[in-house]
């Protein structure tokens, strides 16, 4: 058995943008479902509160005051959430393609988990300086959901990347 070690030096290789965007959209859906399930089944919170928190990123903190469901707020929350999911997956795809991390499923899942962890830190410890209400979402459930987001986005990108047909 021959052991092959892969170097992961930066190479100028562009990702498949369409596949990366689709992976981000699907991974964003998985993240949203996990967060809503956790909020309603374990935390006993209203799922609309999470939607208001996400919508407040685009609409401002006054959005948090609304007590009832609003189609407009839900639409802005979903648009914001999925747009961010796609953008973050595009960044992940640049890392995967540029450093040739697409060598194995184990490498992809590890990178995805690390990316999800970094994303959690960025979103809930860094960006909460600008959106302080997001600090309320810090915790194990949100961290786990972001690990799953990163792993899902990375795996889907790896699986459906059209630059390689031998998978």
N, CA, C and O of each residue as an XYZ file, in Angstrom:
668
protein
N       0.847     -1.172      0.000
C       0.000      0.000      0.000
C       0.885      1.225      0.000
O       1.808      1.344      0.805
N       0.600      2.111     -0.889
C       1.402      3.311     -1.031
C       0.754      4.456     -0.259
O      -0.439      4.723     -0.406
N       1.540      5.114      0.549
C       1.059      6.242      1.335
C       1.332      7.518      0.564
O       2.471      7.797      0.192
N       0.298      8.282      0.329
C       0.459      9.544     -0.381
C       0.133     10.676      0.565
O      -0.954     10.732      1.140
N       1.079     11.571      0.720
C       0.853     12.767      1.516
C       0.571     13.917      0.561
O       1.286     14.119     -0.420
N      -0.466     14.655      0.860
C      -0.833     15.768      0.004
C      -0.384     17.064      0.651
O      -0.661     17.320      1.823
N       0.305     17.868     -0.120
C       0.682     19.193      0.362
C      -0.506     20.110      0.156
O      -1.228     20.008     -0.836
N      -0.692     20.988      1.089
C      -1.812     21.904      1.013
C      -1.320     23.346      0.908
O      -1.758     24.228      1.646
N      -0.396     23.560     -0.032
C       0.080     24.905     -0.317
C      -0.945     25.621     -1.173
O      -1.697     24.988     -1.915
N      -0.976     26.932     -1.072
C      -1.915     27.714     -1.860
C      -1.577     27.598     -3.340
O      -0.430     27.783     -3.747
N      -2.598     27.287     -4.139
C      -2.502     27.289     -5.600
C      -3.627     28.154     -6.117
O      -4.702     28.208     -5.520
N      -3.389     28.813     -7.196
C      -4.450     29.623     -7.779
C      -5.400     28.704     -8.521
O      -5.174     28.361     -9.682
N      -6.447     28.317     -7.851
C      -7.475     27.465     -8.432
C      -8.813     27.980     -7.946
O      -9.073     28.021     -6.743
N      -9.647     28.367     -8.867
C     -10.935     28.939     -8.488
C     -11.951     27.843     -8.197
O     -11.967     26.803     -8.855
N     -12.786     28.088     -7.217
C     -13.815     27.090     -6.902
C     -14.930     27.103     -7.931
O     -15.007     27.997     -8.774
N     -15.770     26.128     -7.854
C     -16.989     26.084     -8.655
C     -18.021     26.916     -7.893
O     -18.617     26.448     -6.923
N     -18.220     28.145     -8.341
C     -19.052     29.109     -7.614
C     -20.505     28.656     -7.495
O     -21.133     28.862     -6.456
N     -21.034     28.052     -8.527
C     -22.430     27.608     -8.506
C     -22.634     26.516     -7.458
O     -23.597     26.551     -6.692
N     -21.734     25.562     -7.432
C     -21.829     24.478     -6.462
C     -21.639     25.028     -5.051
O     -22.335     24.608     -4.126
N     -20.707     25.959     -4.877
C     -20.474     26.549     -3.558
C     -21.715     27.296     -3.067
O     -22.082     27.187     -1.897
N     -22.361     28.052     -3.956
C     -23.576     28.783     -3.569
C     -24.697     27.815     -3.191
O     -25.402     28.032     -2.205
N     -24.858     26.763     -3.964
C     -25.892     25.770     -3.650
C     -25.591     25.075     -2.330
O     -26.500     24.834     -1.536
N     -24.325     24.751     -2.089
C     -23.932     24.117     -0.824
C     -24.233     25.038      0.353
O     -24.692     24.580      1.400
N     -23.978     26.328      0.188
C     -24.271     27.288      1.243
C     -25.751     27.436      1.503
O     -26.176     27.590      2.648
N     -26.534     27.391      0.451
C     -27.984     27.485      0.600
C     -28.528     26.280      1.368
O     -29.324     26.433      2.295
N     -28.093     25.086      0.974
C     -28.564     23.866      1.646
C     -28.056     23.812      3.087
O     -28.814     23.481      3.999
N     -26.791     24.131      3.294
C     -26.238     24.121      4.651
C     -26.936     25.167      5.520
O     -27.141     24.947      6.713
N     -27.302     26.302      4.923
C     -28.070     27.315      5.654
C     -29.434     26.799      6.066
O     -29.920     27.111      7.153
N     -30.050     26.010      5.203
C     -31.350     25.414      5.541
C     -31.199     24.431      6.702
O     -32.024     24.410      7.616
N     -30.148     23.623      6.662
C     -29.899     22.679      7.757
C     -29.674     23.439      9.062
O     -30.219     23.065     10.100
N     -28.877     24.500      9.012
C     -28.621     25.314     10.200
C     -29.911     25.909     10.746
O     -30.156     25.866     11.952
N     -30.728     26.457      9.872
C     -31.984     27.086     10.311
C     -32.908     26.058     10.963
O     -33.507     26.337     12.001
N     -33.025     24.890     10.374
C     -33.883     23.848     10.950
C     -33.361     23.434     12.329
O     -34.140     23.298     13.272
N     -32.056     23.237     12.447
C     -31.485     22.861     13.747
C     -31.749     23.928     14.800
O     -32.143     23.612     15.923
N     -31.536     25.176     14.445
C     -31.748     26.274     15.393
C     -33.215     26.388     15.795
O     -33.523     26.574     16.972
N     -34.118     26.277     14.827
C     -35.547     26.383     15.144
C     -36.020     25.194     15.978
O     -36.821     25.362     16.897
N     -35.534     24.000     15.665
C     -35.892     22.827     16.466
C     -35.400     22.968     17.902
O     -36.131     22.677     18.849
N     -34.168     23.413     18.055
C     -33.613     23.593     19.394
C     -34.407     24.644     20.167
O     -34.744     24.446     21.334
N     -34.700     25.757     19.507
C     -35.419     26.835     20.185
C     -36.794     26.398     20.660
O     -37.218     26.764     21.756
N     -37.489     25.623     19.849
C     -38.863     25.254     20.204
C     -38.950     24.021     21.095
O     -39.824     23.952     21.960
N     -38.068     23.050     20.902
C     -38.207     21.807     21.661
C     -37.407     21.786     22.958
O     -37.872     21.244     23.960
N     -36.227     22.361     22.953
C     -35.375     22.291     24.134
C     -35.441     23.573     24.957
O     -35.629     23.526     26.172
N     -35.286     24.710     24.298
C     -35.251     25.987     25.010
C     -36.639     26.504     25.352
O     -36.793     27.314     26.266
N     -37.642     26.044     24.632
C     -39.002     26.515     24.875
C     -39.239     27.952     24.426
O     -40.157     28.614     24.908
N     -38.417     28.428     23.510
C     -38.550     29.789     22.993
C     -39.437     29.796     21.756
O     -39.678     28.766     21.127
N     -39.902     30.968     21.436
C     -40.680     31.146     20.218
C     -39.743     31.109     19.007
O     -38.695     31.754     19.028
N     -40.093     30.377     17.971
C     -39.248     30.385     16.773
C     -39.210     31.763     16.117
O     -38.269     32.075     15.388
N     -40.217     32.584     16.369
C     -40.254     33.911     15.756
C     -39.201     34.823     16.367
O     -38.750     35.765     15.716
N     -38.802     34.558     17.609
C     -37.762     35.382     18.228
C     -36.448     35.236     17.465
O     -35.761     36.228     17.221
N     -36.095     34.011     17.088
C     -34.879     33.786     16.311
C     -34.962     34.497     14.968
O     -33.989     35.112     14.530
N     -36.109     34.419     14.316
C     -36.276     35.112     13.034
C     -36.151     36.618     13.206
O     -35.553     37.289     12.365
N     -36.710     37.158     14.292
C     -36.592     38.607     14.534
C     -35.137     39.003     14.776
O     -34.704     40.071     14.344
N     -34.388     38.152     15.461
C     -32.979     38.456     15.723
C     -32.168     38.503     14.429
O     -31.306     39.364     14.257
N     -32.449     37.581     13.535
C     -31.736     37.566     12.253
C     -32.184     38.748     11.393
O     -31.354     39.407     10.767
N     -33.477     39.016     11.358
C     -33.978     40.138     10.561
C     -33.443     41.470     11.075
O     -33.253     42.404     10.296
N     -33.203     41.561     12.360
C     -32.697     42.807     12.942
C     -31.306     43.166     12.429
O     -30.903     44.327     12.508
N     -30.571     42.193     11.907
C     -29.276     42.483     11.293
C     -29.467     43.441     10.124
O     -28.672     44.361      9.935
N     -30.513     43.226      9.345
C     -30.785     44.063      8.172
C     -31.742     45.217      8.474
O     -31.624     46.293      7.886
N     -32.689     44.995      9.389
C     -33.754     45.973      9.613
C     -33.526     46.872     10.830
O     -34.222     47.873     11.000
N     -32.563     46.520     11.669
C     -32.294     47.316     12.850
C     -32.891     46.708     14.106
O     -33.770     45.849     14.037
N     -32.400     47.165     15.268
C     -32.805     46.562     16.543
C     -34.274     46.756     16.905
O     -34.797     46.025     17.746
N     -34.945     47.720     16.293
C     -36.376     47.909     16.578
C     -37.194     46.677     16.167
O     -38.312     46.489     16.647
N     -36.653     45.856     15.299
C     -37.320     44.631     14.854
C     -37.506     43.652     16.018
O     -38.427     42.835     16.006
N     -36.647     43.738     16.999
C     -36.710     42.833     18.146
C     -37.937     43.099     19.013
O     -38.365     42.224     19.767
N     -38.502     44.293     18.913
C     -39.624     44.686     19.755
C     -40.945     44.056     19.329
O     -41.857     43.918     20.144
N     -41.054     43.675     18.070
C     -42.317     43.118     17.572
C     -42.654     41.841     18.333
O     -41.799     40.975     18.519
N     -43.887     41.732     18.765
C     -44.278     40.581     19.564
C     -44.973     39.487     18.794
O     -45.089     38.366     19.289
N     -45.440     39.781     17.597
C     -46.192     38.800     16.836
C     -45.464     38.471     15.540
O     -44.494     39.127     15.161
N     -45.956     37.448     14.882
C     -45.378     37.029     13.615
C     -45.641     38.082     12.549
O     -46.723     38.665     12.488
N     -44.640     38.317     11.713
C     -44.762     39.233     10.586
C     -44.144     38.572      9.358
O     -42.998     38.124      9.389
N     -44.914     38.519      8.287
C     -44.408     37.922      7.048
C     -43.199     38.689      6.539
O     -42.235     38.089      6.063
N     -43.243     40.007      6.636
C     -42.128     40.836      6.175
C     -40.848     40.554      6.951
O     -39.776     40.417      6.362
N     -40.965     40.466      8.275
C     -39.796     40.177      9.108
C     -39.273     38.774      8.809
O     -38.062     38.579      8.705
N     -40.152     37.815      8.670
C     -39.731     36.444      8.352
C     -39.026     36.401      7.001
O     -38.016     35.712      6.855
N     -39.538     37.121      6.023
C     -38.921     37.137      4.691
C     -37.526     37.757      4.747
O     -36.587     37.230      4.152
N     -37.392     38.867      5.457
C     -36.073     39.503      5.587
C     -35.112     38.593      6.339
O     -33.938     38.500      5.981
N     -35.602     37.917      7.385
C     -34.753     36.998      8.147
C     -34.255     35.858      7.269
O     -33.069     35.529      7.292
N     -35.147     35.258      6.500
C     -34.748     34.148      5.638
C     -33.785     34.612      4.553
O     -32.796     33.937      4.268
N     -34.070     35.758      3.950
C     -33.180     36.301      2.927
C     -31.792     36.581      3.509
O     -30.779     36.231      2.904
N     -31.751     37.205      4.673
C     -30.479     37.517      5.329
C     -29.735     36.231      5.676
O     -28.540     36.104      5.405
N     -30.437     35.297      6.266
C     -29.824     34.038      6.695
C     -29.244     33.270      5.504
O     -28.101     32.817      5.558
N     -30.018     33.123      4.440
C     -29.543     32.364      3.287
C     -28.452     33.100      2.526
O     -27.531     32.470      2.005
N     -28.540     34.410      2.456
C     -27.489     35.189      1.798
C     -26.165     35.013      2.549
O     -25.121     34.808      1.931
N     -26.213     35.093      3.885
C     -24.996     34.886      4.670
C     -24.475     33.459      4.513
O     -23.265     33.249      4.422
N     -25.377     32.480      4.480
C     -24.960     31.091      4.275
C     -24.236     30.902      2.962
O     -23.223     30.207      2.901
N     -24.747     31.515      1.913
C     -24.109     31.412      0.591
C     -22.753     32.111      0.611
O     -21.770     31.565      0.110
N     -22.689     33.305      1.180
C     -21.419     34.043      1.223
C     -20.364     33.251      1.996
O     -19.224     33.130      1.548
N     -20.741     32.714      3.149
C     -19.776     31.950      3.939
C     -19.351     30.676      3.214
O     -18.191     30.278      3.315
N     -20.246     30.036      2.498
C     -19.884     28.845      1.730
C     -18.951     29.201      0.567
O     -18.082     28.405      0.215
N     -19.117     30.366     -0.023
C     -18.201     30.807     -1.079
C     -16.790     30.983     -0.522
O     -15.810     30.607     -1.164
N     -16.695     31.555      0.673
C     -15.392     31.706      1.323
C     -14.779     30.335      1.590
O     -13.597     30.113      1.327
N     -15.582     29.427      2.110
C     -15.117     28.066      2.379
C     -14.642     27.387      1.100
O     -13.623     26.695      1.108
N     -15.361     27.575      0.013
C     -14.982     26.959     -1.264
C     -13.642     27.505     -1.768
O     -12.855     26.763     -2.354
N     -13.380     28.784     -1.547
C     -12.082     29.356     -1.938
C     -10.965     28.670     -1.163
O      -9.919     28.356     -1.732
N     -11.175     28.435      0.119
C     -10.173     27.755      0.942
C      -9.981     26.313      0.470
O      -8.851     25.849      0.322
N     -11.083     25.612      0.235
C     -10.995     24.211     -0.209
C     -10.251     24.109     -1.539
O      -9.338     23.297     -1.685
N     -10.645     24.931     -2.498
C     -10.026     24.858     -3.826
C      -8.583     25.370     -3.793
O      -7.691     24.751     -4.373
N      -8.359     26.479     -3.129
C      -7.033     27.090     -3.133
C      -5.972     26.256     -2.447
O      -4.827     26.212     -2.895
N      -6.345     25.594     -1.363
C      -5.378     24.788     -0.626
C      -5.498     23.293     -0.925
O      -4.846     22.478     -0.272
N      -6.314     22.935     -1.892
C      -6.505     21.539     -2.302
C      -6.887     20.642     -1.135
O      -6.329     19.558     -0.962
N      -7.838     21.098     -0.340
C      -8.317     20.299      0.789
C      -9.360     19.267      0.358
O      -9.970     18.613      1.204
N      -9.564     19.122     -0.934
C     -10.575     18.202     -1.434
C      -9.999     16.821     -1.710
O     -10.375     16.169     -2.684
N      -9.087     16.376     -0.853
C      -8.421     15.094     -1.082
C      -9.177     13.910     -0.491
O      -9.019     12.785     -0.964
N     -10.000     14.144      0.540
C     -10.728     13.032      1.149
C     -11.923     13.567      1.932
O     -11.989     14.746      2.280
N     -12.853     12.674      2.195
C     -14.027     13.053      2.983
C     -13.624     13.441      4.402
O     -14.208     14.359      4.979
N     -12.647     12.762      4.964
C     -12.185     13.096      6.316
C     -11.608     14.501      6.358
O     -11.898     15.269      7.274
N     -10.798     14.836      5.376
C     -10.207     16.182      5.315
C     -11.309     17.228      5.166
O     -11.268     18.270      5.819
N     -12.279     16.957      4.322
C     -13.373     17.900      4.088
C     -14.199     18.101      5.353
O     -14.527     19.236      5.698
N     -14.539     17.021      6.048
C     -15.333     17.151      7.272
C     -14.554     17.881      8.370
O     -15.124     18.680      9.114
N     -13.270     17.608      8.465
C     -12.439     18.296      9.458
C     -12.361     19.781      9.153
O     -12.541     20.615     10.039
N     -12.092     20.106      7.900
C     -12.032     21.514      7.508
C     -13.384     22.188      7.724
O     -13.442     23.318      8.208
N     -14.463     21.507      7.370
C     -15.797     22.067      7.566
C     -16.095     22.348      9.027
O     -16.665     23.388      9.357
N     -15.710     21.423      9.911
C     -15.926     21.624     11.349
C     -15.096     22.803     11.856
O     -15.585     23.618     12.639
N     -13.851     22.892     11.412
C     -13.012     24.028     11.810
C     -13.584     25.338     11.298
O     -13.581     26.344     12.007
N     -14.072     25.323     10.070
C     -14.691     26.520      9.502
C     -15.942     26.898     10.297
O     -16.149     28.073     10.599
N     -16.767     25.921     10.633
C     -17.962     26.170     11.426
C     -17.632     26.757     12.784
O     -18.327     27.652     13.266
N     -16.565     26.252     13.407
C     -16.128     26.783     14.696
C     -15.685     28.238     14.558
O     -16.055     29.092     15.363
N     -14.887     28.504     13.525
C     -14.453     29.882     13.277
C     -15.625     30.790     12.964
O     -15.649     31.946     13.388
N     -16.587     30.283     12.232
C     -17.780     31.045     11.895
C     -18.581     31.378     13.153
O     -19.082     32.493     13.297
N     -18.699     30.415     14.058
C     -19.380     30.648     15.327
C     -18.681     31.774     16.100
O     -19.337     32.691     16.591
N     -17.356     31.702     16.204
C     -16.611     32.743     16.910
C     -16.797     34.109     16.241
O     -17.012     35.117     16.914
N     -16.713     34.126     14.922
C     -16.885     35.373     14.172
C     -18.275     35.960     14.391
O     -18.410     37.147     14.687
N     -19.303     35.136     14.248
C     -20.677     35.620     14.334
C     -21.087     36.030     15.747
O     -21.710     37.077     15.927
N     -20.750     35.229     16.739
C     -21.326     35.427     18.068
C     -20.371     36.036     19.085
O     -20.772     36.347     20.206
N     -19.116     36.207     18.701
C     -18.178     36.898     19.581
C     -17.605     38.138     18.906
O     -17.319     39.130     19.575
N     -17.435     38.091     17.596
C     -16.928     39.254     16.869
C     -18.037     40.199     16.440
O     -18.041     41.376     16.801
N     -18.975     39.673     15.669
C     -20.042     40.522     15.126
C     -21.054     40.954     16.177
O     -21.839     41.871     15.935
N     -21.050     40.312     17.336
C     -21.984     40.741     18.387
C     -21.590     42.110     18.938
O     -22.355     42.720     19.686
N     -20.413     42.592     18.577
C     -20.047     43.972     18.921
C     -20.937     44.960     18.165
O     -21.243     46.041     18.668
N     -21.345     44.581     16.961
C     -22.204     45.427     16.127
C     -23.680     45.072     16.272
O     -24.557     45.919     16.101
N     -23.938     43.809     16.589
C     -25.308     43.311     16.763
C     -25.389     42.637     18.135
O     -25.388     41.409     18.218
N     -25.459     43.429     19.212
C     -25.337     42.861     20.564
C     -26.396     41.821     20.921
O     -26.150     40.968     21.774
N     -27.555     41.873     20.295
C     -28.601     40.889     20.593
C     -28.208     39.481     20.162
O     -28.780     38.505     20.647
N     -27.251     39.367     19.267
C     -26.818     38.040     18.815
C     -26.022     37.307     19.899
O     -25.894     36.084     19.850
N     -25.490     38.042     20.869
C     -24.759     37.409     21.968
C     -25.679     36.488     22.771
O     -25.208     35.546     23.407
N     -26.980     36.754     22.746
C     -27.937     35.901     23.462
C     -27.977     34.481     22.899
O     -28.429     33.556     23.574
N     -27.508     34.309     21.671
C     -27.552     32.995     21.032
C     -26.291     32.169     21.279
O     -26.193     31.033     20.815
N     -25.334     32.728     22.001
C     -24.115     31.972     22.299
C     -24.467     30.741     23.128
O     -25.287     30.800     24.044
N     -23.828     29.629     22.785
C     -24.056     28.415     23.556
C     -23.730     27.182     22.742
O     -23.394     27.255     21.560
N     -23.841     26.039     23.417
C     -23.487     24.775     22.785
C     -24.357     24.445     21.586
O     -23.864     23.938     20.578
N     -25.638     24.727     21.687
C     -26.519     24.368     20.571
C     -26.166     25.155     19.315
O     -26.175     24.609     18.212
N     -25.857     26.430     19.482
C     -25.487     27.261     18.331
C     -24.127     26.840     17.791
O     -23.917     26.815     16.578
N     -23.211     26.512     18.683
C     -21.894     26.039     18.241
C     -22.035     24.747     17.439
O     -21.463     24.624     16.356
N     -22.781     23.799     17.956
C     -22.980     22.523     17.250
C     -23.649     22.752     15.893
O     -23.266     22.142     14.895
N     -24.645     23.631     15.863
C     -25.326     23.927     14.595
C     -24.345     24.522     13.586
O     -24.437     24.224     12.395
N     -23.412     25.356     14.040
C     -22.435     25.942     13.123
C     -21.382     24.925     12.679
O     -20.891     24.992     11.553
N     -21.038     23.989     13.557
C     -20.152     22.903     13.125
C     -20.828     22.092     12.027
O     -20.200     21.738     11.029
N     -22.114     21.800     12.220
C     -22.876     21.057     11.209
C     -22.974     21.869      9.918
O     -22.855     21.311      8.828
N     -23.191     23.186     10.031
C     -23.226     24.036      8.833
C     -21.922     23.898      8.050
O     -21.945     23.643      6.846
N     -20.793     24.065      8.724
C     -19.500     23.993      8.043
C     -19.255     22.640      7.408
O     -18.779     22.553      6.276
N     -19.580     21.584      8.139
C     -19.372     20.236      7.608
C     -20.300     19.953      6.432
O     -19.896     19.319      5.458
N     -21.538     20.421      6.522
C     -22.493     20.209      5.428
C     -22.075     20.979      4.188
O     -22.072     20.432      3.086
N     -21.722     22.245      4.362
C     -21.307     23.067      3.215
C     -20.056     22.483      2.561
O     -19.982     22.385      1.336
N     -19.079     22.099      3.373
C     -17.840     21.547      2.826
C     -18.086     20.228      2.101
O     -17.580     20.016      0.999
N     -18.866     19.345      2.722
C     -19.127     18.045      2.107
C     -19.904     18.187      0.798
O     -19.569     17.548     -0.199
N     -20.936     19.021      0.803
C     -21.720     19.196     -0.424
C     -20.877     19.818     -1.532
O     -20.988     19.435     -2.696
N     -20.035     20.778     -1.164
C     -19.157     21.365     -2.177
C     -18.221     20.289     -2.724
O     -18.048     20.172     -3.938
N     -17.624     19.513     -1.841
C     -16.699     18.462     -2.257
C     -17.388     17.421     -3.129
O     -16.839     16.981     -4.140
N     -18.583     17.036     -2.734
C     -19.301     15.975     -3.444
C     -19.743     16.413     -4.846
O     -19.723     15.611     -5.780
N     -20.134     17.659     -4.991
C     -20.719     18.098     -6.258
C     -19.845     19.051     -7.062
O     -20.283     19.572     -8.088
N     -18.618     19.284     -6.611
C     -17.699     20.135     -7.350
C     -17.489     19.538     -8.741
O     -17.062     18.392     -8.873
N     -17.790     20.315     -9.766
C     -17.743     19.794    -11.131
C     -16.333     19.801    -11.712
O     -16.138     19.346    -12.839
N     -15.350     20.304    -10.977
C     -13.977     20.247    -11.474
C     -13.401     18.836    -11.404
O     -12.440     18.507    -12.100
N     -14.006     18.008    -10.548
C     -13.512     16.649    -10.369
C     -14.661     15.691    -10.547
O     -15.683     15.816     -9.872
N     -14.515     14.753    -11.428
C     -15.598     13.827    -11.722
C     -15.308     12.418    -11.196
O     -16.099     11.503    -11.425
N     -14.189     12.231    -10.496
C     -13.832     10.894    -10.054
C     -14.336     10.559     -8.655
O     -13.882      9.573     -8.073
N     -15.245     11.328     -8.101
C     -15.770     11.039     -6.760
C     -17.059     10.313     -6.842
O     -17.650      9.986     -5.813
